[in-house]
Amino acid sequence: MLQDIERAAGAQFRDLGMHAVADDAPPDLETLHRYQRDGRAWVFADDDDHPVAYLLVEAVDCRAYVEQVSVHPSHARNGIGRRLIDHADSWPAERRMPGLTLTTYVDVPWNGPYYQRLGFRYLRDDEIGDELRAIREREAASGLDEWPRAAMIRDG
């Protein structure tokens, strides 16, 4: 079900001409299970207990990094993404990690501008650690930087 959420959420990028993003494969089941086993995955369910959104987090440069957050379009604009991100803040807090980071598209309304409204700010190049820089390099190598992309942080 999480893969279906990812595909549906990703399809929205097609309307912006971002076909490579829309066609990007969701995490495989083994990866999703690993996040679940490690306590680094959160799922939001609707009133019928069907998953409609999820968030994955990992440690990157001694900070929590949002690997993925996806909300099914049928449940978008209801504060679910915000609730997942706010809940995920407990993971770095319990581990005394300073802040929550992510990478995102600068100009996509439900990406960069949305995260700014949630209290994230863009990281300057000199603030990006080696592991986050490696993530950005992998993103660029896979073609994701065809559209403006950046790293952000919400200080804890």
C-alpha atoms as one frame of an Amber mdcrd trajectory, in Angstrom:
protein
   0.000   0.000   0.000   2.890   2.388   0.723   4.235   1.799  -2.767   0.812
   2.711  -4.181   0.809   5.910  -2.110   4.251   6.755  -3.477   3.206   6.159
  -7.077   0.046   8.264  -6.695   1.918  11.100  -4.967   4.664  10.991  -7.573
   2.201  11.142 -10.456   1.447  14.771  -9.542   4.888  15.711 -10.863   3.769
  14.710 -14.362   1.518  17.808 -14.473   4.672  19.930 -14.026   6.488  18.148
 -16.856   8.672  16.285 -14.348   8.125  12.852 -15.908  11.345  11.341 -14.533
  10.195  12.143 -11.006   6.685  10.857 -11.682   8.104   7.596 -13.041  10.599
   7.061 -10.220  10.082   3.691  -8.554   8.924   3.591  -4.933  11.102   1.927
  -2.287  11.094  -1.860  -2.563   9.393  -3.938   0.123  12.668  -5.004   1.725
  13.678  -1.368   2.177  10.289  -0.468   3.640  10.491  -3.420   6.045  13.977
  -2.333   7.151  12.694   1.161   8.003   9.773  -0.400   9.881  11.989  -2.827
  11.844  14.335  -0.001  12.823  11.513   2.268  14.028  12.208   4.807  11.287
   8.873   4.639   9.448   5.546   6.207  10.301   2.247   5.632   8.521  -0.856
   7.779   8.670  -4.143   5.913   8.222  -7.591   7.228   7.405 -10.712   6.651
   9.502 -11.053   3.163   7.995  -7.468   2.322   9.019  -6.181   2.367   5.420
  -2.709   3.921   4.977  -2.858   7.235   3.116   0.598   8.673   3.874   3.996
   7.679   5.198   7.363   9.075   6.208  10.812   7.447   6.355  13.732   8.865
   8.309  17.402   7.971   8.734  20.543   9.372  10.328  22.647  11.538   8.005
  25.529  13.664   9.309  24.363  13.089  12.900  20.980  14.613  12.058  17.661
  13.058  11.195  17.058  13.054   7.450  13.616  12.681   5.888  14.266  10.085
   3.222  10.697  10.150   1.974   7.364  11.672   2.872   4.380  10.929   0.668
   0.687  11.682   1.011  -1.846  10.153  -1.341  -3.335  12.984  -3.452  -6.842
  12.061  -2.318  -5.799  13.093   1.210  -3.518  16.019   0.364  -4.009  19.471
   1.882  -5.394  18.082   5.124  -2.286  18.629   7.272  -1.201  14.976   7.136
   2.309  15.719   5.850   2.768  18.322   8.585   1.561  15.860  11.216   3.978
  13.187  10.002   6.907  15.605   9.974   6.010  16.942  13.412   5.773  13.375
  14.712   9.084  12.456  13.102  10.716  15.228  15.144  10.547  12.853  18.115
  13.064  10.510  16.476  16.004  12.975  16.439  14.955  14.465  19.780  15.196
  11.050  21.445  18.683  10.642  19.966  19.830  14.182  20.778  20.233  14.977
  17.093  20.125  18.638  16.099  17.390  19.157  13.563  15.626  17.450  10.722
  16.977  17.667   7.165  15.658  16.762   3.736  16.257  17.405   0.063  13.518
  18.828  -2.097  12.551  20.682  -5.232  12.870  24.421  -4.775  10.046  25.520
  -7.080   7.453  22.768  -6.621   4.661  24.243  -4.455   4.243  21.112  -2.311
   8.029  20.864  -1.843  10.341  23.802  -1.057   7.657  26.440  -0.356   5.657
  23.920   1.699   8.642  22.962   3.830   9.430  26.627   4.413   5.923  27.035
   5.841   6.717  24.107   8.156   9.771  25.913   9.523  12.514  24.522   7.287
  15.157  26.771   5.784  17.559  26.190   2.910  21.017  25.068   3.920  23.980
  27.063   2.703  26.594  25.007   0.894  29.003  25.299   3.841  26.323  23.840
   6.167  25.911  20.631   4.170  27.763  17.687   5.710  29.588  14.984   3.786
  26.771  12.430   3.931  24.092  14.897   2.851  26.414  16.137   0.110  26.765
  12.524  -1.083  22.956  12.210  -1.199  22.757  15.396  -3.271  25.444  14.053
  -5.604  23.502  10.782  -6.078  20.345  12.775  -6.777  22.167  14.859  -9.377
  23.721  11.766 -10.979  20.295  10.156 -11.296  18.928  13.207 -13.143  16.873
  14.709 -10.323  18.733  18.017 -10.588  17.195  18.670 -13.989  14.930  20.887
 -11.868  16.237  23.155  -9.053  16.813  21.069  -5.949  18.251  21.895  -2.535
  18.812  20.681   1.008  16.783  22.096   3.889  16.816  21.906   7.689  14.363
  22.485  10.486  16.453  23.153  13.545  15.503  21.155  16.607
